[in-house]
């Protein structure tokens, strides 16, 4: 720690030399990135370029001798390379430079191996699990679309979606879809659309391309960001044969941009046809129900009780009359009506035996119509 204060400030050279000493401790380092802005100044033996980070909006200015650059073979802009560089600090003007004496292009085989290792890692974490997949809304209010600037993929998605559902609304974000800026711009657009509550589904799309062109869509930071999104994501990268890791983490994978449009919005003609079919089916069901009820009602009205409603009453009246006649015939009153009488003691007991009464006892003789008072003069018992 350099001692200093407002009263004892440090000199510029002291700070510059201190920075140089600190940077010198770093020593040579291996760095991976993507080449851009490769320039050869007239009359210079040096090649100047920038080395971009493939997942962040960062870059370093680097340089090397022409012979070093040529020894690596044909290196074009956007080539992914590994360099062995050393940082140097120029104390006089306070500038930093990074020069390298070795550069290697990352080969396709190495990229494939890295991609496979990353795929296995993410799969083990469950990032590609079907249980995490979200269903797409039937009819989204707003469709978020991340695509290249003025690209055919954008036109394919929008035109096919509007052909299927003319009133569909898009929130379009045009970004770089290849090169070192792709991951940063796609990620920023995705965060913006994810934060919009009106966006119900997001399509990430671009046309076909080489394996290297599609590498941004296998970037770990982008894949993890998609996995964190609450809004359903549709991946439509390249063509059927292309399969970046984005396809595996997305909720739905579309084979082409046109296929993405078909998956995101329904076909209006098909839906109207379904509605017409359901209406026809409902009308048939209702007509069948009405006919069944009409038949049931006609059958009920054909029964005798509906032809003569009093028939049930008269039938019951006949039964009642017969029961009344039978009951009347069995009643004591009927016996009395035939000329018989019922003799009762003064206490109301029925006299069944002459021995029950004595001379002078008062009796009541009940006949068919009324009661006769009598006095016992005598009684004779017999069979």
C-alpha positions in Angstrom: 0.0 0.0 0.0 1.4 3.3 -1.0 1.3 5.9 1.7 -0.4 9.1 0.5 -2.7 11.9 1.6 -4.0 15.3 0.5 -1.0 16.9 2.0 1.4 14.3 0.5 0.0 13.2 -2.8 1.8 10.7 -5.0 3.5 11.7 -8.3 2.0 10.5 -11.6 5.2 8.4 -12.4 4.8 6.7 -9.0 1.3 5.6 -9.7 2.2 4.6 -13.3 5.2 2.6 -12.2 3.1 0.9 -9.4 0.4 -0.1 -12.0 3.2 -1.5 -14.2 4.6 -3.5 -11.3 1.1 -4.9 -10.5 0.4 -5.9 -14.1 3.9 -7.5 -14.5 2.9 -10.0 -11.7 0.2 -11.3 -13.9 2.7 -12.9 -16.3 1.7 -14.7 -19.5 -1.9 -16.1 -19.6 -3.9 -18.2 -21.9 -7.1 -16.5 -23.1 -10.0 -17.8 -25.2 -12.2 -15.5 -27.2 -13.4 -14.5 -30.7 -11.4 -12.4 -33.0 -12.8 -9.1 -34.4 -11.6 -5.9 -36.0 -8.4 -7.5 -37.4 -6.3 -4.7 -38.9 -2.8 -4.4 -40.4 -1.5 -0.9 -40.3 0.5 0.2 -43.4 4.2 -0.1 -42.9 3.8 -1.9 -39.6 5.0 -5.4 -38.8 2.2 -5.9 -36.2 -1.4 -7.1 -36.5 -3.9 -5.4 -34.3 -7.2 -6.9 -33.3 -9.8 -7.3 -30.5 -10.5 -10.4 -28.6 -14.2 -10.6 -27.6 -15.8 -12.6 -24.9 -18.4 -15.0 -26.4 -20.8 -14.6 -23.5 -20.4 -11.0 -22.4 -20.1 -7.5 -23.9 -16.4 -7.4 -23.2 -13.2 -7.3 -25.3 -9.5 -6.8 -25.1 -7.2 -5.0 -27.6 -4.4 -7.4 -28.6 -1.6 -7.5 -31.1 1.0 -9.8 -32.5 3.7 -9.9 -35.1 2.6 -10.7 -38.6 4.6 -13.9 -38.7 2.8 -15.1 -35.5 -0.6 -14.4 -37.0 0.3 -16.1 -40.4 1.6 -19.2 -38.6 -1.8 -19.9 -37.3 -3.2 -20.4 -40.8 -6.2 -18.6 -42.2 -7.8 -16.7 -39.3 -10.9 -14.7 -40.2 -13.0 -12.4 -38.1 -15.3 -14.3 -35.6 -12.8 -17.2 -35.4 -12.6 -18.7 -32.0 -9.0 -18.8 -30.8 -6.8 -19.3 -27.8 -3.8 -17.0 -27.3 -0.9 -16.9 -25.0 -0.6 -13.2 -24.2 1.3 -11.0 -21.8 0.1 -7.6 -20.6 2.4 -4.7 -20.8 2.1 -1.3 -19.2 3.8 1.8 -20.7 4.5 4.1 -17.9 5.2 7.1 -19.9 1.7 7.4 -21.5 -0.2 5.2 -19.1 -1.4 2.7 -21.8 -1.9 -1.0 -21.6 -1.2 -3.4 -24.4 -1.5 -7.2 -24.7 0.7 -9.0 -27.1 0.9 -12.6 -27.8 3.4 -15.0 -29.4 1.2 -18.0 -29.8 -2.3 -18.3 -31.2 -4.4 -21.4 -31.8 -7.7 -21.7 -33.5 -10.2 -23.8 -31.5 -11.0 -26.8 -33.8 -14.4 -28.2 -34.6 -13.7 -31.4 -32.7 -12.7 -29.5 -29.6 -15.9 -27.4 -29.8 -18.0 -30.5 -30.2 -16.4 -32.1 -27.2 -17.0 -29.1 -25.1 -20.5 -28.8 -26.2 -21.2 -32.5 -25.4 -19.6 -32.0 -21.9 -21.8 -29.0 -21.3 -24.9 -30.9 -22.5 -24.2 -33.7 -20.1 -23.7 -31.3 -17.2 -26.9 -29.4 -17.8 -28.9 -32.6 -18.4 -27.6 -34.0 -15.0 -28.9 -30.8 -13.4 -32.3 -31.5 -14.8 -32.4 -28.5 -17.0 -33.7 -30.4 -20.0 -36.3 -32.4 -18.0 -39.7 -32.7 -19.6 -41.3 -32.0 -16.1 -39.9 -28.4 -16.4 -41.6 -27.8 -19.7 -44.4 -25.3 -19.8 -47.5 -25.6 -22.0 -48.0 -22.9 -24.6 -51.1 -20.6 -24.3 -53.9 -21.4 -26.7 -54.2 -17.8 -28.0 -51.4 -15.5 -26.7 -52.2 -11.8 -26.2 -48.7 -10.8 -27.4 -46.0 -13.0 -28.9 -42.4 -12.0 -28.2 -40.1 -12.5 -31.1 -36.2 -12.4 -30.9 -34.7 -12.6 -34.4 -32.0 -11.2 -36.6 -32.3 -7.8 -38.1 -34.5 -7.7 -41.2 -34.2 -11.5 -41.4 -36.1 -14.1 -43.4 -36.8 -15.9 -40.1 -38.7 -12.9 -38.8 -40.7 -12.6 -41.9 -41.5 -16.4 -41.9 -42.8 -16.2 -38.3 -44.8 -13.0 -38.6 -46.3 -13.8 -42.0 -47.3 -17.4 -41.2 -48.7 -16.4 -37.8 -50.8 -13.6 -39.3 -52.0 -16.0 -42.0 -53.2 -18.3 -39.3 -54.6 -15.7 -36.9 -54.7 -12.2 -38.5 -55.1 -10.3 -35.2 -52.0 -11.7 -33.5 -49.7 -9.1 -32.0 -45.9 -9.2 -31.8 -43.3 -7.6 -29.7 -40.2 -7.9 -31.9 -36.6 -7.5 -30.8 -34.1 -7.5 -33.6 -30.6 -8.6 -32.4 -27.4 -10.1 -33.6 -27.9 -13.8 -34.0 -24.3 -14.8 -34.7 -20.9 -13.6 -33.7 -19.6 -12.4 -30.4 -22.5 -10.0 -29.8 -25.2 -12.6 -30.3 -25.3 -14.0 -26.7 -25.3 -10.6 -25.1 -28.0 -9.1 -27.4 -30.2 -12.2 -27.3 -30.0 -12.4 -23.5 -30.8 -8.7 -23.1 -33.9 -9.0 -25.4 -35.0 -12.1 -23.6 -34.8 -10.4 -20.2 -36.8 -7.5 -21.6 -39.6 -9.6 -23.0 -39.7 -11.8 -19.9 -40.3 -8.7 -17.8 -43.3 -7.6 -20.0 -46.5 -9.0 -18.4 -48.4 -8.7 -21.7 -46.0 -11.2 -23.5 -47.5 -14.7 -23.2 -44.9 -16.7 -25.2 -41.4 -15.9 -26.6 -40.0 -17.3 -29.9 -36.2 -17.2 -30.3 -35.4 -17.8 -34.0 -32.8 -17.5 -36.8 -32.3 -19.2 -40.1 -29.9 -22.0 -40.8 -26.1 -21.7 -40.6 -22.9 -23.4 -40.0 -22.1 -25.1 -36.7 -20.0 -22.1 -35.7 -22.8 -19.7 -36.6 -25.2 -21.4 -34.3 -22.8 -21.7 -31.3 -24.2 -18.7 -29.5 -27.4 -20.7 -29.0 -25.5 -23.3 -27.1 -23.8 -20.8 -24.8 -24.2 -21.8 -21.2 -25.2 -18.4 -19.9 -28.0 -18.1 -22.5 -29.2 -21.7 -21.9 -29.4 -21.1 -18.2 -31.2 -17.8 -18.7 -33.9 -19.6 -20.8 -34.2 -22.2 -18.1 -35.1 -19.5 -15.5 -37.8 -17.9 -17.6 -41.4 -18.1 -16.4 -42.7 -17.2 -19.9 -42.9 -20.3 -22.3 -40.0 -20.3 -24.8 -40.1 -21.7 -28.3 -36.8 -22.4 -29.9 -36.7 -22.2 -33.7 -33.0 -22.1 -34.5 -31.8 -23.2 -38.0 -33.5 -26.2 -39.7 -34.5 -29.7 -38.8 -31.0 -31.0 -38.7 -29.7 -28.2 -36.4 -29.9 -28.8 -32.7 -28.2 -26.3 -30.4 -28.7 -26.7 -26.6 -31.3 -24.0 -26.7 -33.6 -26.6 -28.3 -33.3 -28.8 -25.3 -34.0 -26.3 -22.6 -36.8 -24.5 -24.4 -40.4 -25.5 -23.6 -41.1 -26.3 -27.2 -38.7 -26.9 -30.1 -39.8 -25.9 -33.6 -38.0 -27.4 -36.6 -38.2 -24.1 -38.6 -39.4 -20.5 -38.1 -42.5 -21.4 -40.0 -43.1 -24.3 -37.7 -42.8 -22.0 -34.7 -45.6 -19.8 -36.1 -47.8 -22.8 -36.4 -47.1 -24.0 -32.8 -47.7 -20.6 -31.2 -51.0 -19.5 -32.7 -54.1 -21.5 -33.8 -55.4 -21.6 -37.3 -58.5 -19.4 -37.4 -60.1 -21.4 -40.3 -59.6 -24.7 -38.4 -61.0 -23.2 -35.2 -64.1 -21.8 -36.9 -64.6 -25.2 -38.5 -64.4 -26.9 -35.1 -66.9 -24.4 -33.7 -69.3 -25.1 -36.7 -68.9 -28.8 -36.1 -69.7 -28.4 -32.4 -72.7 -26.3 -33.2 -74.0 -28.9 -35.6 -73.4 -31.7 -33.1 -75.2 -29.6 -30.4 -78.2 -29.0 -32.7 -78.4 -32.7 -33.6 -78.2 -33.7 -29.9 -80.9 -31.1 -29.0 -83.2 -32.3 -31.9 -82.7 -35.9 -30.8 -83.6 -35.0 -27.2 -86.7 -33.0 -28.3 -87.9 -35.9 -30.5 -87.3 -38.4 -27.7 -89.3 -36.3 -25.3 -92.1 -35.7 -27.9 -92.3 -39.5 -28.4 -92.4 -40.1 -24.7 -95.2 -37.5 -24.3 -97.2 -39.0 -27.1 -96.9 -42.4 -25.6 -98.1 -41.0 -22.2 -101.0 -39.2 -23.8 -102.1 -42.4 -25.5 -102.8 -44.2 -22.2 -106.5 -44.6 -21.2 -106.2 -42.4 -18.2 -105.4 -39.4 -20.4 -108.3 -40.3 -22.8 -110.8 -40.4 -19.9 -109.3 -38.8 -16.8 -112.5 -39.8 -14.7 -111.8 -43.5 -15.5 -109.5 -43.8 -12.6 -112.1 -42.2 -10.3 -115.0 -44.3 -11.6 -113.0 -47.5 -11.3 -112.1 -46.7 -7.7 -115.8 -45.8 -7.1 -116.9 -49.2 -8.3 -114.4 -50.9 -5.9 -115.5 -48.7 -3.1 -119.2 -49.5 -3.7 -118.5 -53.2 -3.7 -116.5 -52.9 -0.5 -119.2 -50.8 1.1 -121.9 -53.4 0.1 -119.8 -56.3 1.5 -119.1 -54.4 4.7 -122.8 -53.5 5.1 -123.8 -57.2 4.6 -121.5 -58.2 7.4 -122.5 -55.5 9.8 -124.9 -56.1 12.9 -127.2 -53.5 11.4 -127.8 -55.7 8.4 -128.9 -58.5 10.7 -131.2 -56.2 12.5 -132.7 -55.0 9.2 -133.6 -58.6 8.4 -135.9 -58.7 11.5 -133.6 -59.8 14.2 -133.1 -58.0 17.5 -130.3 -57.6 20.0 -131.2 -57.8 23.7 -129.1 -55.9 26.2 -129.1 -55.8 30.0 -129.5 -52.6 31.8 -125.7 -52.7 32.1 -125.2 -52.9 28.3 -124.2 -56.6 28.3 -125.4 -58.7 25.4 -127.9 -61.3 26.4 -126.9 -64.6 24.8 -128.5 -67.0 27.4 -131.8 -66.9 29.1 -130.1 -67.8 32.3 -128.4 -64.4 32.3 -131.7 -62.6 33.3 -134.1 -62.8 36.1 -137.8 -61.9 36.4 -138.4 -58.3 36.8 -135.1 -57.3 35.3 -135.1 -54.3 32.9 -133.9 -55.0 29.3 -133.3 -53.0 26.2 -134.2 -54.6 23.0 -132.5 -53.1 19.9 -134.3 -53.5 16.6 -133.5 -52.3 13.1 -135.0 -48.9 13.9 -134.7 -47.9 17.6 -134.7 -49.6 21.0 -137.6 -51.1 22.9 -137.6 -51.1 26.8 -138.8 -54.4 28.3 -139.2 -56.1 31.7 -138.5 -59.8 32.2 -141.6 -61.8 33.2 -139.8 -65.1 33.0 -137.2 -67.0 31.1 -137.0 -70.5 29.6 -133.7 -72.1 28.8 -133.4 -74.4 25.8 -131.1 -75.4 23.0 
